[in-house]
């Protein structure tokens, strides 16, 4: 059913909801800061999902991947083969490749600090107060790399609440502990220390290969690498806050260290008789055998056992420092946010998913970023305003040695990049008439980028580029009634161009790709009905992407990739509802649709026309049901995402079918209770029915005999959380 047909069915019902009924419970008012000011969620004229502190505690949300499936047209997964890198898509805007020199399409912020890269973006953020997911381009107030939207992770400020602890145990050897010490340490000074530790055994056992050498197969020799997909994480956060009459500040230090065995590559496809076509000469690496019948291991279903030959690891250290100071002035509130973040990230992967040395890779990455933002916000009798300045400097480097066919082909590639960005922005909201508000904003951005690519001993190239843009926002909002607000929004987004640092050839490495811009049109409705017992948010949007930056995987050239520019049109409808059914029952339903197509005629280096917009399912659904039973509260959450491609391949390309993922649905169950004062127990089951779904897939193309590997969701996990406040 089209977006328009659904909209015409829903809107008459909306306007009929201006009625009163006897209340048996009320929805809590949600205050957000998405527009750089505090305001009610209902009165914020943008598409915005706010996840409250109670939901965060119920669902044990600690990082960005925990938000998967909760908001309409928002798609979040672990990047293939990694537990610490994130792929985030909002309204079809996505960057597939998490390489450190590539820019994301969705901005992520921790307490106002920009998290600039996908690598290292998955780290536990303890003690969250709220999460805000902004959908659509946020070019005025957030700036660079927010064409799809933005995700704000907002921590609780130190306030002197005392000491609390949390302990979690579960299957697969899950053990997790958290300690929070929050005290007043001086006159109007508060200090909070948060400590986290998490360990978990592997979801998958690595075993000897089931076939023997007599059958022409080399047995697996990695007997000391038994468990895959393990977790070993430690982290802390120290925050010092001061709350004065006119001045406040917040100083934070955080660090997360992870040493994991990442998700394994499950071989899901090869051509028939792969070994006959790609067998290589006998060597010590293959036990003196010539043929590698890896096709025997192809399986399109998750296995409890793997047969990889290369020890794999994923290690990351993410450090952050930030200082925020605010002061009330005669012109409004002046706020300065300074931050410095560092990431050290290393991994080693068995790319082919089999027990033979066919394709192995390593990445050793360092990333440093420093940002500063200055904001002045205030109001008059009929006007609210925010003005600001933003600056960023970052430096990224990756060493990426790769080997293929038992070391017969070795590629040692290094790539790096730097960015310097500055922006001036402002946004003003006028009360132009009774019940009518007009918002106008603009942002001027300038960015300078450099890029370097080296195939050691073969070639090296560098390039640079300068990019600038002026983005705007226009919002007209109307209080249609006491219950219903309507808005119309026009907004721009900008993502600077760059250098193809992972390109397979010197020509491509020198060739910069163009900036991406988006023009968005959005109609929205927000309402509270039935005596504050039902919330309804509806948004229809149409995004016109110009020179959309598309990740194109060129595995035929030593697993390299490049950015191609192509235009696209993406539209959709989003419906969010929360209802108090009766005094014991609460229901949330989020539904979205998405229509996406490339409108340009970009042809890739392999001669195929770009056709499929990645990570753009036609429909997504999230349902949450809460039910009270005396001192117990039951919660059932279900999320479903429709069929979608993971790469922009043409339908004529065999890789298109191999990397298109089936629709999938996952249900989670929770039972919560408070057996005594200051104590809460949370029994949970994730993936209740133990469904096995492909979450992503990587094709190696015809030069590797259509070898394709896939990555799957976690199996059913069961655990118990114990929270106690001393």
N, C-alpha and C positions, 0 to 999 in steps of 0.2 A: 504494500500500500504506500502511495507516495506521501511525502512530507505534507503537501498541501491538503490532501484528503484527510489525514489525521488531524491537522490543524483545524479544519472546518468542523470536524466532529467534536473537538474538544472545546473550542471557544464559546459556542452557545451555552455549554454546560457551565463554563467559568462565570459568565455574566449572570447566570441564574443562581449562583451561590451566595448572593448578597442577602442572606437570611440568617436568622438567629435560631438557636436551639438551646435546650437546657444543657449546661456544661457539666461534665463529670470529671474533667481534668483539663489542663491547659498546657499548651506548648510553651517552652521557655523562650524568652526573647534572646536572639543571638546577635551580639555586637561584633562587627568585623572592622578591619582596618585596610581593606583591599584598595581603597582610594586614598591612602595616606592620611586618613582621618577616621575617627570612631563614628560609626553610624549603624543603624539597625540593618540586618540582612535584608529585610523586606523593603527598605528604602534605598538600597544600593542598586542603581540602574545598570547593572551588568550581569552577565551570566556567571554565577558564583555558587559553588558548593562549599558550605562551611561544616566542618566536622568538629563537634564539641568535645570538651574534656571528658564528659561521661562516656561518649562513644569511643574515644581514644582508649580509655581505661578498659571498657568492655572488650574491645577488639584487640587490645594489646598492640596498638600501633606504635612502632618505634622508628620506622624509616619509610622512605618514599614508596617502596615496593608493597608495603603493607596496605597502601591505599588502593591497590589494584581493584578495579571493578566497581568502586563505590560511586563515582561521579559519571554523569552521562558523557558519552563520546570521549572518555579518558581511558587510555590504554597504557598500562605500566607493566613491564616485565624485567627480569634480570636479562642483561645482554647475554647472548649465547656464550656458553662456556665460562661464565663468570658469576660470582656471588656479590661482587662489590661494584659492578658497573651497571648502569640503568639505561634502558631504552624507554622513553616517555613520548607518547603520541597524544595530542589533543586536537580533535576536529580534523584529523588527517595530517596534521603538521608533525613531522618526525624527522630525526636524524638517525639512520639505521646504524651507522658505524660509530662506535664509542671512542675511536682513536683520539689521542690527546690533542692532536692538531685540528680536529673537527669541532665545529660549534654545534651545540644543541639547538633545537627549535622551540623547546619549552624551557623557560627560565625557572630555576629552583632557588629558593631563598630560605636561609635560616636566620631568623630574627633580624630581617632586613638586609642580610649579607648575601650577595650573589654567589652561588655555587657554580663555577664557570664551565665544568666539564662533566661528561657522563662517567668517565673512569673515576673510581673512588667516590661516586655520588651515593652509594648505598652504605650508610653508616648509621648506627643506632643513635637516635636523639631521645634521650630520656627526659621524662618530665614535661611532655608537651601540654600546652594549654588549649591549643586550637590549630587546625589546619584549614587553610583557605585555598581552594582550587579555582583559579580564574580561567575561564574558557574564552578563547578568541584573542586577537592581537592586543597586546598591552603596550603599544609603542610609546605612549606619552609618559606615563608615570613609571614604567619599568624599563623601557628602552630596548637595548640590544638582545637579540635572540629570544624574543617572546612572541613570535608570530603565531604559534599555536595557543599559547597561554602562559600562565605562571602558577607555581605552587609555593605557597608560603607556609613554612613550618615555624610555629610561634611557641617558644618555651615559656614556662611559668617563671616570672621574676622572683628572686629571693624575697621572702616576706616574713621569715621567722616562724614557720609552721612546725619546726621541730624535726624529729627523726622518724623516718619510715623505711620499711624494707619490703622487698619482694623476692620470693623464691619460686622457681618454676622447675618442675620435673616432667619428663615425658618419654615416650618410646624413642627408639633409635639412640638411646643414651643421652637425651637432652637434659642438660643442667644449666640453669641460668639464675643469676643472683643480681640484685640491685640494692644499693644503699643510698639514701638521700639524707643529708644532714643540713638543715636550713635554720640558721640562728640569726638573731640580732646581735651584732658584734660591736656596735657603737651607737652614738647618737644619730639616729636615722640611717644607720649603715647596716646592711644585711648581707650575709655570706651563705652561699649554698654550694655544697660539694656533692656530686653525683658520681657513683662508682658502678660500673657494669662489667659483668663477666658472663660469657656464654660459650658452652661447648656442646657439640653434638656429634654422634657417630655418623657413619655414612649411610645414605639411602641405597647405595649400590655396592655389591661386592665384586672386586676384581679377582678373577679366577684363571686358572690354567685353561688354555684353549681346549675345547672338547675333542678336536681332531688331532691325530697323531702324525708324526713326521713320515711314517710309512705311507700315509695318504697324501703325501706331497705338501704337508702343512707344517709350519714352524710353530711349536707350542709356545705359549706365553712364558716369558722369562722374568716377569716382574712379580716374583712371589712375595717380595717385601712391601708391595704397594696394594694392600688388600681392600681398603675401603675408599670409596669415592663419594664426593659431595659431603665432606665433613666440614664442621665449623669450629673455629677456635678464635674467639674475639674478646678483647679487653678494651675498656674505654673509661674515660673520666671527663667531667666537666666541672669547672670551678667558676662561679659567678659571684661578683661583688657589686652590690647595688646601693645607691644613695638616693633617698627621697627627701628633698628639701621643699621649702615653700614655693620657690620659683625655679629651682635647678634640680635635676636628677641625672644620674648617670648609671651605666651598667658596663662593667668590665668582665669579659669572659675569656676563659682558656678551655679548649677542648682537644681531645686526642682519642682516636680509635685505631687500635692495632689488630689486624686480622691475619691469620695464617690458616688458610682453608685449602682443601682439595676440591677443585671446582666441579660443576656438573660435567659429566662425560658426554662425548659426542657419540650418539648411537647411530651406527651406519644403517640407513634406511633404503638406499638404492645404489645399484651399479648396473652396467649393461650386462647381459648374459655372457658367460665365459670371459669375465673380466681378466682372469689370470692368464688366459691364452693370449689376450690382446696386449696386456701390460706387464707380463712377466719379464724379469730382468735377469742378467747373468748371475751365476752362482757367486756367492760371497760369504765371508764369515758372518756378516750380519744376518744372513738368511739361513744359516746352518748348512751351507753348501747346496741348498736347493734352488732351483731356478724359478719355479712358479709360486705365486702368492694367491691362492684361491680365496681372496677376501670376500667374493660374492657369497660364500657359504655363511657369512656372518650378517648379511643384510636382513633386517627385521624392522617392520614398521610399528612395532609395539614396544613399550618400555620393558626392559629386562631387569630383573633383580640382580643379574650378574653381567659384568662387562669383561672384555678380553683385550684390554689395551696394553701396549708394550712399553709405553714411555711413562715414567713417573711424572705426575702432574702436580702443580701447586699454583696457588694464588695468594700473594702476600701484599698487604697494603698498610701504610701508615698515613693517616690523615690528621693534620694538625690545623687548628684554627685559633686565632686571636682576634678579638674585636672590642671596640670601645665606642659606646653610644652615649652622647651627652645631649640633654635637652634643657632649654631655658625659656621661660615665658618673657617675652619682650613686649614693648608697646605696640609692635606690629604683628604679633602673633607668637607662635612657638617656633623657636630656632632649634633644629636638631642636626647633629653631625654624627655620621656613622663611618667609622674607620675599621678596616679589617685587613688581615693578612692570613692567607691559607696556603698550606703546602701538602702535596701528595707525593709519596714514593710508592710505586706500584710495580709489581713483578708477577709474571705468570709463565708457565710452561704447559703446553697442551699437546695431546695426541689428537691431531686433527681428523684423522681418517676413521677413528673409532674401531680399529681392528688390531690384532696381535702382531702386526708386521710394521717395519719402519718405512711407511709410505709417505706420510706427511706429518711433520712435527714443526712446532713453532715456539718461540720465546719472545716475550716483550718485557723490556726494562724501561720504566717510565719515571720521569720526574716532572713535577708541575708546581710552579709558584705563581701566586696572584696577590695583588694588593689593590684595594679599592677604597674610595672615599666618596661619600655622598653628603651634601648639605641641603637641608630642606627648611623652608619657611612657610608655615601654614597658619591660617587664621580666618577670621570672619568679621563681617559687619552686619548691619541690620538685615540686608537682603542679599548678601554675597558671602561665599566661602572660597578660599583660594589656597593653592600650594604652588610654590616655586622652588627650583632646585638646580644643583650642579652635581654632576657625576663624573668620576674618572676611574679608569682601570688600566693596570699594566700587568701582563702575564707573560710567562716564559715556559714553553713545553718542549720536552725532548723524549724520544723513544728509540731504543736500539732493538731491532727486530730480526734476529737470525732465524732462518727457516731452512729446513732440509727436506728433500723429497727422494723417494725411491732409494731408501737405504743409504742416503748420503751421496748418491750419484749426482744429484743436483743440489747445490747449496747456494742460498741467497742470504747475504748479510746486508740488511737494509737499515739505515738510520734516517729518521726524519725529525724535524723540529719546526717550531714556529713561535713567533712573538706577536703580541697585540698591544696597541696603545689606543685607548678610546676615551673620548670626552663628550659630554652632552650638557646642554642647557634645556630645562623643561619648565612648563608651567601649565596649570589647569585652574579654571575659574568656573564656579557654579553660581548663577543668578536666579533669584526668585522673580521671574519676569512677569508673573501674574498670579492671581490666586489659584493654587493647585498646579501651577506650571513652573518647572525648573529647566533652565538651559545651561548645559555644561560645554565649554570649549577649552581645548587643550592643544599644545604643540610641543614638539621636542626636536631639537637640532643636534644631530650626532655626527661626529667625525672619528674615523678609525684608520689607523695605519697598521699594516700587517706585513710580516716577512715569513718566508717559508724556505726550508732546505730539505733536499732529498738526496740520499746517497745509496747506491748499490756498491758496496765495498769492492774495489778493484775493477769496477765496470764503468760507472759514471757517477757524477754528482752535479747537481744543479741547485740554484737558489733563485728566488723571485720575491717581489714585493709589490704591494698595491696600497692605494689610498682610496677610501670610500667615505661618502657623506650622504646624509639624507635628512629631510624634515618630515616628521610624522605628525599626524593630527588626530584629534578626537572631537566628535560632535555628538552630544546626547540631549535629547528632548524627552523629559519625563513628565508624567501627568498623574495626579492623584484622582483616578476615575471615581473612586468612592472611598468611604472610610476603610473598606476592606481590600481594595484593589489598586495597585499601581501599575501603570503602563509606561513603556519607554521605547524610543527609537534611537538607534546608535549607529554612527558611521565611525570607523576607526582604521588606522593604518598600522602596519608593522614593518620592521626593517631588520634584515640580517645581512651583515657585510659580506662581500665576496672574500676570496682567499686563494691560496696556492694549493694545487693538488699534490700534497706532500707524500702521499702513498702511491702516486702514479707509477705505472709499469715502464714508462719510457721517458727519456730526457725531454722530448717535446711536450708531453703532458705535464711533466713536473714544472716546466717553465710557464705553461699556459694557465693564467688565473681564471677562476670561475667567477661569474657575475654575482652581484648582490641579489638577494631575494626580497621582494616586497609583497605585501598583501593588502588588499582593500576589502574591508568587511562591512556588510550591512546586516543589522540585527534588529529584530522586533521581539520585545519581551513583555511578560506579565508576571507580577508577583502579588500574591494574595494570602490573606489569613481569614478563614471562614469558620462558621459554626462555633461562635464564641471562643475563638482561639484554639479550636480543636483540630483544625486542618490547615496545613500549609501547602500552597500550590505555586510552583514556579514553572513558567513555560518560556522557551526561547526558540525562535526560528532565525537561522543565519544563512548567509551566502558569502563565501570567501573567494575572491579572485586573486590567485597567486601568479605573480609575474616572475619569471626566471626562478621558479622553485628549485632549490638545491637538492638534487636527487643522488643518493648514494648508489653507485653501481659497482657490484662486486665482479672483478675480473680475475677470477681464480686461475684462469688459464695462463696468467702471467705472474706466476709465483705468489698467488694469493694476494695480489694487490687490489686496490680499489680506487675509484676516482669519483669526483663530483661532476655531475652533468646538470645543466639548467634546462628546465622545461616548464611551461605554463600549465596551470591546473585550475579547475573550478570545483569547489567543494561546498555543499550545502547540507543542511540537516535541521532536524527538529528535536528538542530536548524537553522532557517533562519530568519534574521532580515533585513528589508528594510525600507528606508526612501526616498521618492521621492518628488521633486518639479515638479508637473504636469504642471503648468503654473504660471503666476505671481500672481494668487489669490488662488491657490489650492495646498495643501500639503497632502501627504498620507503616513502613516506608516503601515506596515504589519509585524507582527511577528508570525511565525509558528513553532511548534515543535512537534516531535513524541518521544515516549518512549516505549521501550520494556524491561520488567523487569520480572525476575523469581528467586525464591530461588533455589540454586543449592545444598544446604545442606539437611540433613535429620533430622532436629531438631523436636522432638515431645514434645508438651506441656504437662503440668501436667494433663490435661483432656484427654490425649491420642490421640489428633488430631495432624496431621502433619502440620507444618507451610506452607502455600501455597501462599497467596496473599501478594505482596509487597505493604504496605500502601502508600496512597497518590502518586500513580504513574499512572496518566491518560495516555492513549495511545496517546492523542493529546491535544494540547492547541493552542489557536488562540487569537491574539490581533490585532485589526484594529483601527486606529485613522485617521479621515478625518478632515482637517481644510480648511475652505473656507472664503475668505474675501468678504464682501459686503460693499464697501465704508468704513465708519468709524466703521463698525461692523465686528466681526470675529466669525464665527460659528465653533464649534468643536463637533464632534460626536465620542465617544469612545465605542468600543464593545469588550468584552472579553468572551471567551468560554473555558470551561474546560471539558474534556471528562469524561465518567463514570470511577469511581475508587473506590477501597475499602479504608476503614479507619482503618481496623485492619487486621492482618495477618492470618485470620481464614482459615481453610480448607473448600473446597467447600462442604464437607460432614457435616460440622457444621452448624446448622440452623442460627447461628449468622452471617454467611457470607453474606447471602442474606439480612438480616435485616440491615446491616451496609454498604452495597455497595450503593454509591450515584449515581444517574442518572447524565448524562451530563447536563450542565447548561450554559446559556449565559445571560449576563447582558449588557445593553446599557445605556450610560450616555450622556446627552446633555448639552452643554454650549454655551452661547452667551455673548461675551465680547465686551466692547466698552470703549473708553476714551472720555467722554463728554466734558472734559475741561483739561487743563494742570495740571499735577500732580494727576489726578484722574482716577481711573479705576473701572468700574462696571462689575461684573461677575454674570450673571443669570444662575443657574444650575438646572438640574433635574437628580438625580441619580436613577438608576433602572427605566428607562423611561417607560417601559411597565408594571411595577409593577409585575414582575415575582416573584414567591415564590418557593424557592429551599431549600432543605436540605443541610446544610453546613457541618454537622458532626452528628454522631450518637453513642450512648453508649448502649451496650447490658448488661443486668443483668444476662443472662444465665438461664439454666433450673432450678436452685434452686430458682429462682424468677419467674418461669412461663414464661420465654422468654420475660419478661418485657424489652422494649427497648424505649429509649427516643431520640429525635432528636432536633437539633438546626438549625434555619432557618436564611436566609439572611434578611437584612433590607428591609422594604417595600419601595415604591416610596417616595422619599423625594425631596422637592423643596426649593430653597433658593436663596438669593441674597447677594453677597459680595460687600462691598464698601472699596476700598483702596484709601488712600490719603497721599501724601507726602507733609509735610509742608515746 
